[in-house]
Amino acid sequence: MAYFGPEATFTQEALLTQPDLAAADLRATASITAVLEAVARGDVDLGFVPIENGIEGTVSATIDGLIHDVDLHIQREVVMDIHLHLMAGPGTALGEIHAVSSYPHALAQCQKYLARTLPDAEQRVANSTADAARVIGESGAAGEAAIAPRLAAERYGLVIVAEDVEDHPENQTRFVLVTRNRVPAPTGHDKTSIVCFQRADHPGSLHGILGQFAARNINLTKLESRPTKQALGDYCFVIDLSGHVGDEVVADCLRDLHASLAGVKFLGSYPAAGAHGPEQRRQADAAWQAADSWLRDIRGAIEH
């Protein structure tokens, strides 16, 4: 299995919370794009990447790759609390730090702390939080620090100068497990992700899409527009909804959307993180099946 590396990224930390994944043959990969392409080519069976952060929003490399570049299905989502730590070589004092390196999302999440504590320190962009720690650990450069997970300090021989330097301690990141052409069985508490492409941008087009979900009492947990990369101002919609493609009500909704839109890309149906609300999905599915049975009996009386 490939994951967004190097070792000791938040991605690896999240992966290690899943016992079955932690036991797999793990391959750290240099970029999110490389993970997705390795799965798409069949070099590995599974890939594990970040897709959304509670502060910085969508991870563009992941969602755009799933929309435009590869045909993969999400198998699972993992949500993890994110805590960032300032780390440097042994013996480094806070006042000696003149440069701080990290992944752009991580730097952005620590701007208040850096402005308050290290206002004159140079901020440097790294390929990942762990890579920032690796470079400093290997170079031993005096006065240079990284913002990274605790696991990175342990892995690269650094000491934590300051803990929990993130500006928003309630921050979380959502990760997804992806593979080729497999859909997990329904669990009763699932999520489905799709991409909707419009035939043309006109008044009411988004309302028409959303009306399909509202008419069936399907809850949307995420709605985001993304550029189609076709023309300026041309957007598609990424939608996460409660339920599984195996549910009658969800299947019927996706059928109608596919018939009325320029295209619908299925990104997966998978167990939703957390344990709240499965009963609502089961009740909706049971109600739809009862209504379908009622309508089938009525139509059965049509004379031929």
N, C-alpha and C positions, 0 to 999 in steps of 0.2 A: 504494500500500500504506500502511495506517495502522499506527502503532506508538505505544506508551505514551510520551508526551513529557513536557516539551518536549525540545528538542534537548539532546544531551549526557547523557541518562540512561544507566544501565547497559544498558537495553533497546536504545538506539541503538548502544552499543558492541558488544553481542553481534550485532546485525543487521549491522554493518559487517564482521564476521568472515566473512560469507557473501557471496562476490562477486556471485552472481546477484541477491541481495536488495539489496545496496548499490547496484546499477545501476538499480534500479526508481525510479519516481516516489514519493518518500517523503513521508508526511503525518504530522507530529507531532500527537498527539491528547491532550487534557487528562486523560483517565482511562482505565483498563482497560475499564470498562463502555462508554465511548464507542467504543473500538476494536472491541469485539465487536459492538456494535449497528451500526456502520458497515458491517462485513462482512455481517452478517445482512440488512441492508436492500439490499445491493448497491451501496452508494456506492463501495466499493472491493472489489477481488477478494481481497485478503489482509490479515491482521492479525498483528501480532507482539507478544506480551505475556509477562511473567514468570509462571510457574506454581508454582514451588517454590524455596525457599532452604534451603541445607544447615543453617543455624542456626535460622532463624525458622519453617521449615516451609512449608506450603502457602500460596500467595497466594490468600486467600479470594475476592477479587473475580473472579479468573480462573476458579477451579474452580466456584464457585457459579453464575457466569454461564453456563458451559458446561453445567452440570447443569440449571438451571431456566429460563434466560432466552432462550437462543438455540440453534439447531440447526446447529452447525458441526463440521467435522472437522479434527483435527490433521494437518498435512502433514509436519511436521519438528520435531525438538527440537534445541536448541542448549544446551550446558552450558559456562559460562564461569566462570573464577576471578574472585572478587570482592575488589577491594582498594579501601579507602576512604581518602580523604585529607582532612585539615583544611585549608581554604582561606579566605582573606580578601583584603581590598583590599591593594594594594601598600604596603609599609612597615609593615604590622601585625605586631607582635611577639606571641609566644604569651602573654606575661603581660598583654597589653592586652585579651585577648578576654573579654568578659563575657556573650556570648550565642552559642549554637550552634544552627543550624537544619538539619533534614534530614527525610527520609521516616522514618516511625516504625520500619520494619524496620532502617534504617541506624543510627538512634540506638540501638536495642536492641543492635545488634552492636558498639557502641563504648562500652558502659557502664563497663567496667573502665578503659579509657583515660581517659574523661572524669572518672571519680571520682578517679583518681590525678593527673591533670594539670590539670584545670579543675573542681575540685569545687564552686566557687561560681557557675559559669556557668549561666545560664538555658538550658534546652533547649526549643526551639520546633519544632513540627511543621509540615512543609511538604507540598505535594501530591506532590513527588518530590524526589529528591536534586538533580537538575538545576535544578528550580524554586527550591530554596533558594539555590543558587549564583547563579541569574539575579537574584533579588530583591536579594541583597547587592551583586552587580556593578552593578546599575542604581541602587541607592540610595546606594552609597558610604558607608554608615553606619559610623562608627568603632567598633572593638571588637567588631564582629559577624562571625561566621564560619559557614561551611557545611561539612557533611561530604558529599562527593560524589565522583564519578569524576574522574580526571585530565582527561578530555575536557571536563568542565564548567569547569575552571579556564582552559583554553585558549579556550573559547567565550565566557566571560563576563568576561574580563580580570582574573582573580584570580590570586593567587600561593599556592602550597602552603606552608603554615606547618609542617605535619607530615605525613609520608607513612605509609601503611599503619597507620592508627590502629585498625583492626578488632581485636577481641579474639581472633578465631580466623582465623589467616592461611590456613588450608586451606579456607575457606568458598567455596562455589560456588552459582550460581543457574542454574536450568533455565528456558529460554524455549521457547515453542512458536509455530509458524506455523500459523494457522488459515484455513480457507476454507469455502465452501459445497459440500457434496455431492460431494467428490472424494476418492478413496482412491488414494494412490500405489501403484505396482506393487511386489510383494515384491522385496526385495533379498537375502534370505538372512540378514539380521541386523536384525530389525524388532521393534517394540513395538506392542502394542494396548492401548488404554485404553477401559474400559467403566464404566458405573454400574449396580449391581444394586439393585433395589427389592424388598423382601420383601412377601409377602402379609400376614404377621403376625409380630411378634416373639415367638419361642418358643424353648425350649431346643433347641439343635442346629441352629438356622436358619443361622448362619454356617458351621458345620461342613459342612452340606449343600452350601453354595456352594463352599467350599474343596475339598470332596471331588471335585467335577467336574474341577478342575485337577490334583489329586494323582493321580486315576485315569488321567490322560493324560500324566503327567510334564511338565506345563506349569509353568514357573518363574514365580512372581509377583515382580515387582520393587517393587511398592508396594501396600499395602492400607490404606485410610483410611476411617473412617466420617464422614459429613457429615449434618447435620440436613436432613430433607426439607422443612422449613418448613411441615409439615402439623400437627404437634402436638409438644409437649414429649416427648422420649424416643423419637421416631420418626426412625430413621436409615436412610440408604442407604449403600452401600459403593462407593467409587471404587477400581478395581483396574487396575493396569498389569501386563501379562503379556508374556512373551517370545513372539514370533511374530506372524504376519500373518493377517488374516481370510481371505486366500487360501490359507493352509495348511489341509490337510484336518483335521488334529488340532484346530486352533483353531476352525475353522468348526463342527465337530461339537460342541465344548464350548459355544460360544455358542448353538447350536441347542437343546441340552438345558437350558441356563440360561433361555433365553427361554420355553421350554415350562413350566418349573417355577416361575418367579418371577412376581411381579406385573408386573414390567417390567425390561427391560435397555436402557439407552441406549448406543449405540455412539458413542464420541468420536473414534475414528480408529485406523488402522493406518499406521505411518510408520517411516522408518529410525531405528533406535536410535542415540544418540550413542555414539561409540567404535567400536572395530573388533574387540572380543573376542567370541568364542563363536558365530560364524555356523554353524560346522560342526555344533554340537549341534542347532540348529534344523532343519538339512537332514536330519540323521540321524533325528530324531523324525518328520518329515514322511514320509520314505521308509519308515520302519517302519510308520506308520499306513496308508499306501497299500498296502503288502504285506499287512497284516492285513485290510484292506478287500477286497482281491482274493481272499484265501483264503476269507473269509466269503461273498463273492458266489458263488464256485464251489460251496461247500457248499449254499447256499440254491437254487442253480440246479438241484439234484437233487431238490428237493421236488416230489412228484407233485401234479398238479392234477386 
